[in-house]
Amino acid sequence: MPWYKKSPGDGEQSTDGVSTNPSDDSHSNNNVANDVGVAVACREMCIYCFDVLIAYVQRQSDPPRPAFTNDSYPLFVTWKTSDQHLRGCIGTFSGCHLHTGLRDYALNSAMKDSRFSPVRKEEIPDLSCTVSLLTDFEDATDYLDWEIGRHGIRIEFTNDKGHHRSATYLPEVAKEQGWTKIETIDSLLRKGGYRGHISSTFRASIRTTRYCSQK
């Protein structure tokens, strides 16, 4: 499902949208439902994220338990403005049950993304929401072993100060930005905090994991 838009007391409408520049808070995808062939992501998940956010800013009780599946998935929740500027995006590579996971990450991405101030109540009518469920994780043979527009990638590397770092882009990011594979990898390295010279030798040292997503 692309995304859903809702505001307190208003009707519903939908259009197109994507998720970009997610920041991850975990690095495991164990014990998850991982069959990309089965459609799980649905419009109701985005509606639920809006309901959670609206209840939070209005200091109301949590919305009722949703009717969609409560299977476990790694996931990301993305908020964007009506002009498609990122407003918040946080997720996890650990499998989490969808009912609690979407609630937690709807709020985390709206309120705790360090790149942005917390979402205000009056902003909500201008927001769109995307839910991405991550599936089919595979170790890539090297940093080029993935397909633009099909795979998201997570890289892990040691930076110029000897610290272990990681960064990820969802599947649509490279295509949306018009990047080559090398440009995508280099952008991820900078996103992950690497400030040194990026050589082909250094790229070859990166551990790359590829995955797919449902929206």
C-alpha angles and dihedrals in degrees: 000000000000100000147302132229126205140155132196109285094354132115125256134263136168138203138150127309144150139204122244140181100008120189116215128216101189141033109211133088101183125144097015136136099255108175109124089186092070115075109229106148111090143170091257090067091061091045089053091051089054092047090052093049094046092049090049097051091043090049092237131141119278115277119260120283107280123243097227122098121292095210119141120260140155104247149176130208118204130191121197135178122241090264089056097253114148113254100174140336128180131154146151137243090209115093112251131177108264099232095057096027095056091045093051097044095042086061097036093052093045098042110021108039100125091213092066142038115254115281112262125220093246091056096060097086088058096051134096125197132215125190117199120191111198121221144163100037113194135172107244118225089230141342092283097050098105139076125246110239093015106059135049113209136211118195128198123196146149112253130220090273094053096255123137112242138174138190137178143200124197117239098266099050101084092046093046092051094043092237130157118229092262092048089051093050092047091049090051091051091054090044088053091053102260109150102171131096112294109222130172087251092056092047089053090058093059120107108224128196120188127201144164130233140211121216 
